[in-house]
Amino acid sequence: MIRYLTKNIELERDKIRKHILRELKTGILQGLIIGVLIFLMINITNQIIYKEISSPNLIYATVTSGSIFIALMVSTTLGAMIPLIMTKLKIDPAVASGPFITTISDIITLSIYYSISLLILLPLYIN
């Protein structure tokens, strides 16, 4: 996609939409696979260390794996959209995309993780 954008090849809306949807599907698939693996790893580790799977451990595993799922889905979609936005702003997408996508993805990933953690875990500690 960036190759087309840097060569100023005009892309049709349909191709752009397909590209973004393909990246979203990739993010969903990656998120599901990695989220499930992290959920299992956390539970196996808790089983080994504490010799039991307790409710708080399941909640922590769910928060972590859910956050990873959402973060990967959002990051891959942003990775597809940011070069398009850069092109619209008359900025070379090849130069600006790498560091910009990484920084934005890191910020959004941490925000997602902490938001989900607060929404799910905070009510447990208030009671």
ABEGO torsion letter per residue (X at the ends): XAAAAAAGBBBBAAAAAAAAAAAAAAAAAAAAAAAAAAAAAAAAAAAAAAGBBBAAAAAAAAAAAAAAAAAAAAAAAAAAAAAAAAAAAGBBAAAAAAAAAAAAAAAAAAAAAAAAAAAAAAAAAAX
